[in-house]
Amino acid sequence: MLSLMVGLTTTGAYAQNDRAMENETKSIRHLITLYSEARENRDTGLLKKILTADVDQLVSTGEWRMGIGAAVDGMLKSSATAPGSRSLQIEYLRKLTPTSALVDCKYEIENKDGSKRKMWSSFLIIKEKGNWRISAIRNMLPASN
């Protein structure tokens, strides 16, 4: 009887943990979708809502944007000078702690002429006051073989 009770209690705990992890994963995926939409629509309000105040972004040109003001301004300028459709596809999501995660994405910009710029983006995200926010972004061009 005792082993049955322990088994049922343990199974319930694992099921709750699985559901909690599934919800966290959905929230993190939604955050990356919001980021992509904010960039596509040049939505500064949404960007400021989903980025931390001390966010930093290292872009493929080597420019390092420190703080939310520099990051948002740089994102808007980048979208204006390199117009096109942007997409992020999550390839790897790793929870580091209960309040931090690393998200690696394929990042593609389809230019107006139909050509595509294929890169990688890594996002360090943290949970602040119950909400996931982007704390750091690293954009990389793949090495040519």
Beta strands, then each sheet from edge to edge (+ up, - down):
strand 1: 51-58
strand 2: 64-66
strand 3: 84-97
strand 4: 100-111
strand 5: 116-128
strand 6: 131-140
sheet 1: 2+ 1- 6- 5+ 4- 3+
end
